[in-house]
Structure formats: C-alpha cells, structure tokens
Amino acid sequence: MEPPKDISPIGRPAPVGPSRPAAARRPQEAPSASDEVALSTAGQEIVAARRRIDEAPDVREGLVARLRKEIEQGQYHPSAAEIARRLARVLRPHGR
C-alpha cells in the first residue's frame, strides 16, 4: 500500500504549492524570429524514413494482383513450413 501523498515521511504535512513565490518566477518568453531547430544527421534520417513510410501504400497492389492471379489459375502452392515460419516471425515478441 502506498503512503498518502500529503504526509511527509516523518508524519508531518508536506508543503503544498510552488517552491518559489510567483513573483520570483520568470515569465515565459515568446519565440523570436531568430529561434531555430537543427536536427542531427540521425534525426534527419529518421524524419526522411518517417516520410517514406507515410508515403508508402498500405497494400502492395502489384503483389496482391500477382498472388490473386496465381490462386485463380491454381498455381499458388505455398509450403506449410514457409507459412509456419512466417507466422512465427509475425507472432514472436520483438527482440526474441
């Protein structure tokens, strides 16, 4: 059981409120026209990869069309071992 949050470890009430008086706090400055953000090379690569992912189609139409044709013509015969291998890869927790 967690101790109450309003009681200090020695049993006295803990202080509540800001640690500094409001007058002592600095007002937040508005961004100026000279504020800049620069991404590292790794950050730029992440942004580029995310953009490619966002632009990629959800369905690979060419692959779907080819497989559909093979199935309709009775030419698609995947092996049970390959199906099991791919299912295991999809269902396996990451990092194992």
C-alpha positions, 0 to 999 in steps of 0.5 A: 500500500502506498503512503498518502501523498500529503504526509511527509515521511516523518508524519508531518504535512508536506508543503503544498504549492510552488517552491518559489513565490510567483513573483520570483518566477520568470515569465515565459518568453515568446519565440523570436524570429531568430529561434531555430531547430537543427536536427542531427544527421540521425534525426534527419534520417529518421524524419526522411524514413518517417516520410517514406513510410507515410508515403508508402501504400498500405497494400502492395497492389502489384503483389496482391494482383500477382498472388490473386492471379496465381490462386485463380489459375491454381498455381499458388502452392505455398509450403506449410513450413514457409507459412509456419515460419512466417507466422512465427516471425509475425507472432514472436515478441520483438527482440526474441 
